[in-house]
Amino acid sequence: MTGPQSSAQLDAALQALVGRQGPVQVAAHPVAGDEIRAWCGVMGEANARFLAGDAAPPATLNIWTMPDRLEGSDAGRDDAQPQHAAYGLLDAAGFTGVVATNSDQAYERLILAGDVLSAQTTLAGISAEKQTALGTGHFVTTEVAYTDGSGAPVGRLTFRIFKFRPGTGRGREEAPQDPGVDDEPPRRPRPRWNQDQAWHWEGLRERELRIQRFTDSGRLVHPPANADPVTHGMDHDWVVASGRGTLYSWTAPEHPQVPGFDYPLVVGLVELEEGVRLVSNVVGLPSDQLEIGMPLELCWLDSHDDVTLHQFRPAQPGRRDGTLRRGEVAVGDRLPPCPVDVTRELVVGGATATFDGQDVHHDPAAARAKGLPDVIMNILTSSGVVARWLGDWAGNDAEFRNLRIGLGVSNHPDDVMTLTGSVEACEGDTVTVAFAGTNSLGRHVHGAADLVLPDDGRGG
C-alpha cells in the first residue's frame, strides 16, 4: 500500500491528471527594475542592459510568475492547476521531498521592465515510481507558456521535478558501527617546519601567501631559504603574493595513493605573477582540461585545526569587452573554466532573488527533514549562474535563444562548482554551447544553450 491507497490507485489518479491544462495565472506585479538588479547582483550579471533595470536577463523567464508574485494569495497553490493537484496526491502518499531536475527555457523576446506576465501550465507527464540516489519517487513534467499583457508570447518552459520519499535513497542505510573503530577520515600528513619558516605558515593561516624576499638584493625565493642563493645575504622579509599565476607544468600521480588525499590528484608547478614558481595542488578541473599557461588563482585548504595550505584553481574569467562574432568561433572551442563559490549567501540569496519560497533552499532543518544534508541551490540560481557565465564569454550583444538545464548532485554551501564548456555546433549565426558544472560530489549541472552572435560585419 502507498499511504491510504495502493500504488496502482495512486498511479491511476496521477495519470488522470496528465494532459490537463490549468487556468491562466497572472502576475500581481509588473516586472520591476529593482528586482532585475537584485537578481543581477546575486548571479554576478554585469551586462549593462540588465544592470540598468530596463530589461531582464532571459534566464529570469519563470521567476516573474512564481507563487508569491501571482494574483490572489493562494493563486500558486490552487488544485485547479493540475500539477498542484498531482503534488498534493504525492505529498499525501509520503512523497514529500522535492528537487528540480530539468529546466528547458526557450525565449521569444526579452522581458522588459513594466511587463505583466501570465503563465498557463499543462501537466505533460508523470513517471511511474522510480528509485534514485535521493529516494523512491515520481518525476513530474510540466510545460508552461508565458505571455505578456497583450497576449503575445514571451517564452516557453519545460520543467521537471522529482517528488520522493525522504530516507529511501540508495546507500542511506547505516551499517552497524564498531565502537572501537575511528570513523574520522584520514588527514593529510602534517607539514613540518621550524622557527625560521614559521612566518610562512602563519601567513597561510591568515590567508596570505607570503614569499620570502632577501633585503640586500630584493630577490624572491620559494621555498624559504637560509640565505640568498646568489649574494648569500641572510637578511630577509616577505611580500604577500597576489594569488594570480599560470600553470607552468603539472603531473597527476596515481600510485601509491596516500591517505588523506583525494584522487585523482593534480600536482602543479605554478608560476606566480611575481615571477616565483611553487609546487601546489591544482583543483576544480580534471587533468584532461588542464592547459599549460592557463591562468590560475589562489584558494585554500584547511587540512588541520591549525594548518592551512595553498591550492590553485582556474582563475575567474573576466567579462568580454564587446561581443564575440560568429567568425571568431569554431566547433570544439573551449570556454574559460569558471569556479563558482557555493556560499550560503548565494544559495539563500538566489532563492530570494528568484522568489522561490521552498524551505529546502533557506532552512537547514527543513532540508534535513526532507532527506537532504543541508540547504540546496535551486535550479533557478543554477540557471542564472550558468547564463551569466555564458554571457560573460559571448558579450553584451549575444542573444540567447534557449537554455537547457539538467541537474545531478546538489550544490550545498561551502563547496565550489567549476563550470566548463565547449562549442558543440555552429549553424548560420547560431552557436550551440554544451556545458557542465562539477562540485566535490560530482556533476551538479549539465546542458546546452543556443546563442545568436553578430556576424563579422556588425558592431558589438
Summary of the structure (lengths in Angstrom):
residues: 460
radius of gyration: 25.8
end to end distance: 61.7
largest distance: 86.2
contacts: 1445
relative contact order: 0.12
helix: 21%
strand: 34%
